[in-house]
Amino acid sequence: MSTKISKRQTLVTANGADSVVTMLLSVLVASEATVSDTIVQNMLATYTPPLPVAVEYVQDETDPAMITIVDTVAVLTNAAGCDSTVHYTLNVYRNYATTDSVDICDDKLPYVYHGDTVTGSAGAVTTTATLTTANGADSVVTMTVNIRSTYEVTDTIVICPGMPFLYDSIDYGGPTSFDSHQMTAFGCDSLVHVTLRGRDSVPTLAPMASIDSMLWFAIDTLMLGCLPMKIWLRDTAATGNMEWTLWSATDTAVATDSVAAFSLDTGLFSCRLIATSPDGCTDTVTSDSLLYVFASPSADFIWDPEHPGNHDPHVQLYNRSIPLDSCSFIWQIATTTGSSSGDTTSEQNPVYRWEPNTPHGDYPVMLTAYRTYMLHDSLSVTCTDTMVHEIGIVNTFLQFPNLVTPNGDGINDRWEIVNLVEMGQYSMNELWIYNQWGVLVFHAENIYRADQFWDPNATNSPDGTYFFRFSGKGRYGVVKNNGTIEVLR
């Protein structure tokens, strides 16, 4: 586009003559333009843009089908030498690379995919095809053809006793053979040669139970037992897999061993054996009343005094068994140390006396608690528990030595009353020691340790004869004694 301007003007030459000049001015205008191009991605290698701009496409799987890869403004000089502005856009339809898969039964081969023929055996075969989109762009499709097998198999089904001869919900009424067409999980037609046959024999189950693993009874025999309770179950006639179930109102236990052992709590237990033969048939035997388990008593006792003295050895036995009122009891009290035999009594809380001057030592006392449960006149069980304690009879006779040797060898350096502090039977006591002129050289009260007795070295007492006087009071009454002591170094 241009604009023309004309102007006439008279000018004077150098010689003074008039000259007429006519001036024509043409004005050229800068232009603006828009250029747009659309191609497919596979044309980029040979594409030349109409403008001197760079064209670069980077593949991005998140791109939409068409993407603008150039959108720029260029300033160009036209033929008249004026600047012109051009808005240039390049749109590209992208190429695609995709995958797909198909399942084909082997009896449907060969399979043709866009001109490529697929054959083979069971497995996966991969082929590719280059397709053109609606916009003309190339797309590469990788197709995986999964070849699925058809089968011809034999299936023998054992029909358990009392069961109908069913196959695919059809009752054939008895043993027979036939062919059946079945579809695999991938829809391939397969041929099955079916044989229906009855089980050849039916073993007779004979489950047995024992509460000591030695004496066995049929499970239809009601047994009684006491805590702690263990029961064994077995069936030598069963074949295949076995499942034992024991249950009561509050507990259930299951085992699959051929000889099963159960530890039980209290209650009435029922039993069931489910035996599955190798050919898949199941037999069941149930006993509603197999075993009644009762709680055992808990035997225990205490006694007083804790350490009876041997000059009059006796104890009050206090029964602490549970339950106390519904049990019977037998006491066995040893009359010699370490013996399990002796006197017996069935009193609940007896007082027992050993012979006077019984030797000191440990005497076992055993308490057995009995509790009897009656289901009816001919069926009962007695549950027991036993507790044994050793009662120690102590030597309560005091011995007063007549010699002390305080020579520093650690043996008999102090004058000690034997059995006074060892048994503590005369806790209130008093001791006086005098020399031969009647002078008090030692006095002590309530002696309860060995180092509280008289040490002649501590009182600077020389060798010679001394006199003692002792008085003691305790559980077994009052003891008084006096005599002489010889100090010899």
C-alpha positions as CSV (number, residue, x, y, z in Angstrom):
1,M,0.0,0.0,0.0
2,S,1.4,3.5,-0.9
3,T,0.3,7.1,-0.8
4,K,1.3,9.6,-3.6
5,I,1.7,13.4,-2.9
6,S,2.3,15.9,-5.9
7,K,3.5,19.5,-5.4
8,R,4.5,22.2,-8.0
9,Q,7.0,24.9,-7.2
10,T,8.7,27.7,-9.2
11,L,12.4,28.0,-8.6
12,V,14.9,30.6,-9.8
13,T,18.0,29.3,-11.5
14,A,21.5,30.7,-11.0
15,N,21.0,32.9,-14.0
16,G,17.9,34.4,-12.7
17,A,15.5,32.5,-14.9
18,D,12.3,31.0,-13.6
19,S,12.1,27.2,-13.5
20,V,8.9,25.2,-12.7
21,V,9.5,21.9,-10.7
22,T,6.7,19.4,-10.2
23,M,7.6,16.9,-7.2
24,L,5.7,13.5,-6.9
25,L,6.3,11.7,-3.4
26,S,5.2,8.1,-3.0
27,V,4.9,6.9,0.7
28,L,5.1,3.0,1.3
29,V,3.3,1.6,4.4
30,A,4.7,-1.4,6.6
31,S,2.4,-4.5,6.6
32,E,1.2,-7.2,9.1
33,A,0.4,-10.8,8.2
34,T,-0.6,-14.1,9.8
35,V,0.7,-17.5,8.6
36,S,-0.5,-20.9,10.0
37,D,0.6,-24.4,9.0
38,T,-0.6,-27.8,10.1
39,I,1.4,-31.1,9.5
40,V,1.7,-34.6,10.9
41,Q,4.7,-35.5,13.1
42,N,6.2,-37.9,10.5
43,M,6.5,-35.0,8.0
44,L,8.8,-33.0,10.3
45,A,12.0,-34.5,8.8
46,T,11.2,-33.0,5.4
47,Y,9.3,-29.9,6.4
48,T,10.6,-26.5,5.5
49,P,8.9,-23.6,7.3
50,P,7.9,-20.6,5.2
51,L,9.8,-18.3,7.6
52,P,13.3,-18.5,8.9
53,V,12.3,-20.0,12.3
54,A,13.6,-23.1,14.2
55,V,11.2,-26.1,14.3
56,E,11.9,-28.7,17.0
57,Y,9.5,-31.3,18.4
58,V,10.2,-33.3,21.6
59,Q,8.0,-36.4,22.1
60,D,5.9,-36.2,25.3
61,E,3.5,-39.0,26.1
62,T,1.2,-36.5,27.9
63,D,0.7,-34.4,24.7
64,P,-2.8,-34.2,23.3
65,A,-3.4,-35.4,19.7
66,M,-2.4,-32.0,18.2
67,I,0.2,-29.7,19.7
68,T,1.4,-26.3,18.7
69,I,5.2,-26.5,18.5
70,V,5.9,-23.1,16.9
71,D,4.1,-19.9,17.8
72,T,6.2,-16.8,17.0
73,V,6.3,-13.3,15.5
74,A,8.9,-12.5,12.8
75,V,9.8,-9.0,11.4
76,L,10.6,-9.2,7.6
77,T,11.6,-6.6,5.0
78,N,9.3,-6.4,2.0
79,A,10.4,-5.7,-1.6
80,A,10.1,-2.0,-1.1
81,G,12.5,-2.2,1.9
82,C,9.9,-1.7,4.6
83,D,9.6,-3.8,7.8
84,S,6.6,-6.2,7.9
85,T,5.4,-8.2,10.9
86,V,4.4,-11.9,10.4
87,H,2.6,-14.0,13.1
88,Y,3.6,-17.7,12.3
89,T,2.0,-20.8,13.9
90,L,2.9,-24.4,13.2
91,N,0.5,-27.2,14.5
92,V,1.6,-30.8,14.5
93,Y,-0.6,-33.9,14.8
94,R,1.5,-36.3,16.9
95,N,2.4,-40.0,16.1
96,Y,1.4,-42.7,18.6
97,A,3.1,-45.9,19.9
98,T,0.5,-48.2,21.7
99,T,0.2,-51.8,22.9
100,D,-2.8,-54.2,22.8
101,S,-3.4,-57.9,23.5
102,V,-5.8,-60.5,22.4
103,D,-6.5,-64.1,23.5
104,I,-6.8,-66.7,20.7
105,C,-7.6,-70.4,21.2
106,D,-5.1,-72.6,19.4
107,D,-7.9,-74.2,17.3
108,K,-8.6,-70.7,15.8
109,L,-5.1,-70.2,14.4
110,P,-3.8,-68.8,12.1
111,Y,-4.7,-65.3,13.3
112,V,-4.2,-62.3,11.0
113,Y,-3.5,-58.9,12.4
114,H,-3.3,-56.1,9.7
115,G,-1.8,-58.4,7.2
116,D,0.6,-60.1,9.7
117,T,-0.2,-63.9,10.1
118,V,0.3,-65.3,13.6
119,T,0.8,-69.1,14.2
120,G,2.4,-71.2,16.9
121,S,1.5,-73.1,20.1
122,A,0.4,-72.0,23.5
123,G,2.2,-68.9,24.6
124,A,2.6,-65.2,23.7
125,V,3.5,-64.0,20.2
126,T,4.2,-60.3,19.5
127,T,3.6,-58.5,16.2
128,T,3.5,-54.8,15.2
129,A,1.5,-52.8,12.7
130,T,1.7,-49.2,11.5
131,L,-1.7,-47.5,11.3
132,T,-2.8,-44.1,10.2
133,T,-4.9,-41.9,12.5
134,A,-7.9,-39.8,11.2
135,N,-5.5,-36.8,10.9
136,G,-3.0,-38.8,8.8
137,A,-0.3,-39.4,11.5
138,D,1.5,-42.7,11.7
139,S,0.8,-44.9,14.8
140,V,2.7,-48.0,15.7
141,V,0.7,-50.7,17.5
142,T,2.5,-53.6,19.3
143,M,0.0,-56.5,19.5
144,T,0.6,-59.4,21.9
145,V,-1.3,-62.5,20.8
146,N,-1.9,-64.9,23.7
147,I,-2.4,-68.4,22.3
148,R,-4.6,-70.4,24.7
149,S,-4.7,-74.1,24.7
150,T,-7.6,-76.4,24.1
151,Y,-7.5,-79.6,26.0
152,E,-8.6,-83.2,25.7
153,V,-8.5,-84.7,29.2
154,T,-9.8,-87.6,31.3
155,D,-11.7,-87.0,34.5
156,T,-12.6,-89.9,36.9
157,I,-15.0,-88.9,39.6
158,V,-15.6,-91.1,42.6
159,I,-19.1,-90.9,44.0
160,C,-19.3,-91.4,47.8
161,P,-21.9,-93.8,49.3
162,G,-25.4,-92.2,49.4
163,M,-24.5,-89.4,47.0
164,P,-26.2,-89.0,43.5
165,F,-24.1,-89.5,40.4
166,L,-24.0,-85.9,39.4
167,Y,-22.0,-84.1,36.7
168,D,-22.7,-80.5,35.7
169,S,-26.0,-80.8,37.7
170,I,-27.1,-83.8,35.8
171,D,-27.9,-87.0,37.7
172,Y,-26.7,-90.0,35.6
173,G,-28.2,-92.5,38.1
174,G,-25.2,-94.7,38.4
175,P,-21.7,-95.5,37.1
176,T,-21.2,-94.4,33.5
177,S,-18.7,-92.9,31.0
178,F,-19.3,-90.1,28.5
179,D,-17.7,-87.1,26.7
180,S,-18.4,-83.5,27.8
181,H,-17.4,-80.3,26.1
182,Q,-16.2,-77.7,28.5
183,M,-15.0,-74.1,28.1
184,T,-11.7,-73.1,29.7
185,A,-11.4,-69.8,31.5
186,F,-10.4,-68.2,28.2
187,G,-13.4,-69.6,26.3
188,C,-11.5,-72.4,24.5
189,D,-13.6,-75.5,23.8
190,S,-12.1,-78.6,25.5
191,L,-13.1,-82.2,25.4
192,V,-13.4,-84.1,28.8
193,H,-13.8,-87.9,28.9
194,V,-15.8,-88.4,32.1
195,T,-16.0,-91.5,34.1
196,L,-18.4,-91.6,37.1
197,R,-17.8,-94.6,39.5
198,G,-18.9,-95.5,43.0
199,R,-16.5,-95.9,45.9
200,D,-15.3,-99.5,46.0
201,S,-15.6,-100.0,49.8
202,V,-16.6,-98.1,52.9
203,P,-14.4,-98.5,55.9
204,T,-16.0,-98.7,59.3
205,L,-14.7,-96.0,61.6
206,A,-13.9,-97.2,65.2
207,P,-12.7,-94.1,67.1
208,M,-11.3,-94.9,70.6
209,A,-10.5,-92.6,73.6
210,S,-8.1,-93.0,76.5
211,I,-7.3,-90.9,79.6
212,D,-4.0,-92.6,80.2
213,S,-2.9,-93.5,76.6
214,M,-2.9,-97.2,77.7
215,L,-6.5,-98.3,78.3
216,W,-8.8,-97.5,75.3
217,F,-12.6,-97.2,75.1
218,A,-15.1,-96.6,72.3
219,I,-16.1,-93.0,72.2
220,D,-19.7,-93.9,72.9
221,T,-18.5,-94.8,76.5
222,L,-18.9,-91.9,78.9
223,M,-15.7,-91.4,80.9
224,L,-15.2,-89.2,84.0
225,G,-12.0,-87.4,84.8
226,C,-10.4,-84.8,87.1
227,L,-8.2,-81.8,86.4
228,P,-5.6,-81.6,85.2
229,M,-7.2,-83.6,82.4
230,K,-5.7,-85.0,79.2
231,I,-7.4,-87.3,76.7
232,W,-6.0,-89.2,73.7
233,L,-8.1,-90.1,70.6
234,R,-7.3,-92.6,67.8
235,D,-8.9,-94.6,65.0
236,T,-6.8,-97.4,63.5
237,A,-9.6,-98.2,60.9
238,A,-9.6,-94.7,59.4
239,T,-7.7,-94.0,56.2
240,G,-6.7,-90.7,54.6
241,N,-7.1,-87.4,56.6
242,M,-8.7,-87.2,60.0
243,E,-10.1,-84.2,61.9
244,W,-10.9,-84.6,65.6
245,T,-13.1,-82.0,67.3
246,L,-13.8,-81.8,71.1
247,W,-16.2,-79.3,72.4
248,S,-18.0,-78.3,75.6
249,A,-20.3,-75.4,76.4
250,T,-17.3,-73.1,76.8
251,D,-14.5,-74.6,74.8
252,T,-13.6,-76.1,71.4
253,A,-10.4,-77.9,70.3
254,V,-9.4,-79.4,66.9
255,A,-6.6,-81.7,65.9
256,T,-5.6,-83.5,62.7
257,D,-3.1,-86.1,64.1
258,S,-3.8,-89.8,63.7
259,V,-3.4,-90.0,67.5
260,A,-4.6,-86.7,68.9
261,A,-4.0,-85.5,72.5
262,F,-6.1,-82.7,74.2
263,S,-5.6,-80.9,77.5
264,L,-9.1,-80.0,78.8
265,D,-10.8,-77.8,81.2
266,T,-13.9,-78.7,83.3
267,G,-17.2,-79.5,81.6
268,L,-19.0,-82.2,79.5
269,F,-17.2,-82.8,76.3
270,S,-18.5,-84.1,73.0
271,C,-16.4,-85.6,70.2
272,R,-16.6,-85.8,66.4
273,L,-14.3,-87.6,64.0
274,I,-14.4,-86.6,60.3
275,A,-12.3,-89.0,58.2
276,T,-11.6,-88.2,54.5
277,S,-10.5,-91.2,52.4
278,P,-7.8,-90.9,49.7
279,D,-10.5,-90.8,47.0
280,G,-12.3,-87.8,48.7
281,C,-15.2,-89.4,50.6
282,T,-16.0,-88.3,54.1
283,D,-17.2,-90.4,57.0
284,T,-18.3,-89.0,60.3
285,V,-18.7,-90.4,63.8
286,T,-20.0,-88.3,66.7
287,S,-20.3,-88.9,70.5
288,D,-22.5,-86.3,72.3
289,S,-21.2,-87.4,75.7
290,L,-17.6,-88.5,75.7
291,L,-16.0,-87.1,78.8
292,Y,-17.0,-85.3,82.0
293,V,-14.2,-83.4,83.6
294,F,-14.5,-82.2,87.2
295,A,-12.4,-79.8,89.2
296,S,-9.9,-81.3,91.6
297,P,-9.6,-80.0,95.2
298,S,-6.6,-78.0,96.2
299,A,-4.9,-79.5,99.3
300,D,-2.9,-77.2,101.7
301,F,-2.3,-76.8,105.4
302,I,-0.3,-74.8,108.0
303,W,0.6,-75.7,111.6
304,D,1.4,-74.2,115.0
305,P,4.0,-74.0,116.5
306,E,6.2,-73.6,113.5
307,H,9.1,-75.4,115.3
308,P,7.8,-77.8,118.0
309,G,10.4,-78.7,120.7
310,N,11.5,-82.3,121.2
311,H,10.8,-82.4,124.9
312,D,7.0,-82.2,124.1
313,P,6.7,-82.3,120.3
314,H,3.1,-81.5,119.1
315,V,1.4,-79.4,116.5
316,Q,-2.1,-78.1,115.7
317,L,-2.7,-78.8,112.0
318,Y,-4.9,-76.3,110.2
319,N,-6.5,-77.5,107.0
320,R,-6.5,-74.8,104.2
321,S,-7.8,-77.0,101.4
322,I,-10.3,-75.7,98.8
323,P,-13.2,-76.6,99.0
324,L,-13.0,-77.4,102.7
325,D,-16.6,-78.4,103.4
326,S,-17.2,-80.8,100.5
327,C,-13.9,-82.8,100.8
328,S,-12.7,-85.8,102.8
329,F,-9.2,-85.9,104.2
330,I,-6.4,-88.3,105.1
331,W,-3.4,-87.1,107.1
332,Q,-0.2,-89.2,107.1
333,I,2.3,-88.1,109.7
334,A,5.8,-89.5,109.8
335,T,7.0,-90.8,113.2
336,T,10.6,-90.9,112.1
337,T,12.7,-88.3,110.2
338,G,12.5,-88.6,106.4
339,S,9.9,-91.5,106.5
340,S,6.7,-91.5,104.4
341,S,5.0,-93.9,106.8
342,G,3.6,-93.2,110.3
343,D,0.3,-92.4,111.8
344,T,-2.9,-91.5,109.9
345,T,-6.1,-89.6,110.8
346,S,-9.1,-88.4,108.9
347,E,-9.9,-85.4,111.1
348,Q,-10.2,-82.1,109.4
349,N,-7.9,-80.1,111.7
350,P,-6.2,-82.6,114.0
351,V,-3.7,-82.1,116.9
352,Y,-0.8,-84.5,116.6
353,R,1.7,-85.4,119.4
354,W,5.0,-87.2,118.8
355,E,6.5,-89.2,121.6
356,P,8.3,-87.1,124.3
357,N,12.0,-86.6,123.5
358,T,11.5,-87.5,119.9
359,P,14.8,-86.8,118.1
360,H,15.0,-83.4,116.4
361,G,14.8,-83.3,112.6
362,D,12.3,-82.9,109.7
363,Y,9.1,-85.0,109.8
364,P,7.1,-85.2,106.5
365,V,3.3,-84.6,106.9
366,M,1.1,-85.4,103.9
367,L,-2.5,-84.2,103.5
368,T,-4.7,-85.8,100.8
369,A,-8.0,-84.1,99.9
370,Y,-10.7,-86.3,98.3
371,R,-13.8,-85.0,96.5
372,T,-16.4,-87.4,95.0
373,Y,-18.7,-86.5,92.2
374,M,-21.8,-88.7,91.5
375,L,-23.6,-88.8,88.1
376,H,-25.8,-91.7,89.2
377,D,-25.5,-94.7,91.5
378,S,-23.1,-96.6,89.2
379,L,-21.1,-93.7,87.8
380,S,-18.9,-91.6,90.0
381,V,-15.4,-90.2,90.2
382,T,-13.2,-89.2,93.1
383,C,-10.8,-86.3,92.5
384,T,-7.8,-85.9,94.8
385,D,-4.9,-83.6,95.5
386,T,-1.9,-84.0,97.8
387,M,0.3,-81.6,99.8
388,V,3.4,-82.5,101.7
389,H,5.2,-80.2,104.2
390,E,8.1,-81.1,106.5
391,I,7.7,-80.1,110.1
392,G,11.0,-79.5,111.8
393,I,11.2,-80.7,115.4
394,V,13.9,-78.7,117.2
395,N,16.1,-79.6,120.1
396,T,14.9,-77.6,123.1
397,F,17.1,-79.2,125.7
398,L,19.7,-76.6,126.8
399,Q,23.3,-77.9,127.3
400,F,25.7,-76.1,129.7
401,P,29.4,-76.8,129.0
402,N,31.8,-77.0,131.9
403,L,34.9,-75.9,130.0
404,V,36.0,-72.9,127.9
405,T,39.4,-72.5,126.2
406,P,39.8,-68.8,125.2
407,N,43.2,-69.3,123.4
408,G,42.2,-67.3,120.3
409,D,42.0,-70.3,117.9
410,G,38.3,-69.5,117.2
411,I,37.2,-72.8,118.8
412,N,35.4,-72.7,122.1
413,D,36.7,-69.2,122.8
414,R,33.4,-68.1,124.4
415,W,31.3,-70.0,126.9
416,E,27.9,-70.7,125.1
417,I,24.7,-72.4,126.2
418,V,24.0,-74.9,123.5
419,N,20.5,-74.6,121.8
420,L,19.7,-71.3,123.5
421,V,20.1,-69.0,120.5
422,E,19.8,-71.7,117.8
423,M,16.1,-72.4,118.5
424,G,15.1,-69.2,120.3
425,Q,12.8,-71.2,122.6
426,Y,13.7,-69.2,125.8
427,S,13.8,-65.6,124.5
428,M,13.6,-64.1,128.0
429,N,16.8,-65.2,129.8
430,E,19.5,-64.0,132.2
431,L,23.0,-65.2,132.9
432,W,25.4,-64.5,135.8
433,I,29.0,-65.7,136.1
434,Y,31.1,-65.4,139.3
435,N,34.7,-66.1,140.1
436,Q,35.7,-68.4,142.9
437,W,35.6,-65.6,145.5
438,G,31.9,-64.8,144.5
439,V,32.7,-61.7,142.5
440,L,30.4,-61.1,139.6
441,V,32.5,-61.1,136.4
442,F,29.8,-61.3,133.7
443,H,26.1,-60.6,133.4
444,A,23.8,-60.6,130.3
445,E,20.0,-60.5,129.7
446,N,17.9,-61.8,126.8
447,I,20.8,-63.4,124.9
448,Y,19.8,-64.0,121.3
449,R,23.2,-64.0,119.5
450,A,26.3,-66.1,120.0
451,D,28.6,-63.1,120.5
452,Q,26.5,-62.1,123.6
453,F,27.9,-65.0,125.6
454,W,30.9,-64.7,128.0
455,D,34.3,-64.2,126.6
456,P,36.9,-64.6,129.5
457,N,39.4,-62.5,127.5
458,A,36.9,-59.6,127.3
459,T,36.6,-59.6,131.1
460,N,40.3,-60.3,131.8
461,S,39.4,-63.5,133.6
462,P,42.4,-65.7,134.3
463,D,42.4,-69.5,134.1
464,G,40.5,-71.2,136.9
465,T,37.1,-72.3,138.2
466,Y,34.0,-70.0,137.8
467,F,30.4,-70.4,138.7
468,F,27.3,-69.7,136.6
469,R,23.6,-69.2,137.3
470,F,21.0,-69.2,134.4
471,S,17.3,-68.5,134.3
472,G,15.2,-68.7,131.1
473,K,11.5,-68.4,130.2
474,G,9.7,-69.1,127.0
475,R,7.3,-71.3,125.0
476,Y,8.1,-74.4,127.0
477,G,8.1,-72.9,130.4
478,V,10.9,-71.9,132.8
479,V,14.5,-73.3,132.9
480,K,16.9,-72.7,135.7
481,N,20.4,-74.1,136.1
482,N,23.7,-73.4,137.8
483,G,27.1,-75.1,137.8
484,T,30.9,-74.6,137.3
485,I,33.0,-73.5,134.4
486,E,36.7,-74.3,134.0
487,V,38.7,-71.7,132.1
488,L,41.8,-73.3,130.5
489,R,44.0,-71.6,127.9
